[in-house]
Amino acid sequence: MSPSAFAAVALLGFWVLMMFVVTAATGEDQLRATGWVDDSTPDRRERSRSKD
């Protein structure tokens, strides 16, 4: 017995949403690891203070 059409569409929508969430989280982690996103690391704060 197959599930109803509503259940199938709901499951597909949930799967697509979770794929976006995981992809966004992984991309953010990767960008943070390369230092492109978060410039508030202690090293950079010290360098910016020393320039003043």
N, C-alpha and C positions, 0 to 999 in steps of 0.2 A: 504494500500500500504506500503510495507516494504522498509526501506532505502537500498541504494546500499551496496554492499559488502565492497567497499572502505570506506564508511562512518562508517560502523559498526566496521571495523578494526581500523580506526582512533579513534573512540570513545573509544574502548577497550584499545588502546595504551595510550590514554590520561588518562583514569581511572587508569591504572596500574602505570603510571608515577606519578600521584598525590598521590597514595597510598604510593609509596616509599618516596616522599617528606614529607608527613605528618608523616610517621613512623620515618624517620630520624630526623625530627625536634622534635618530641615528645621524642625520645630516647636521643637526645642531651640535651634537657631541663631536663630530669630526671637525667642524669649523672651530669649535672651542679648543680642540686639541692642537690645531694649527695656529691658534692665536689670532684668527681673523675677527672673532666676535667680541671677546671679552678683553678689553684693554685695561682693566682695573687690577691686573696682577701686581703683586708687591714690587717686582723688579721695575715695571714700567712706571709705577707711581713714584718710586725713588728717583728714576731718571728724569721724570717731569719736574720734580721738586728741585733737583739739582740745576735745571736749566733756568729756573726763576732767579 
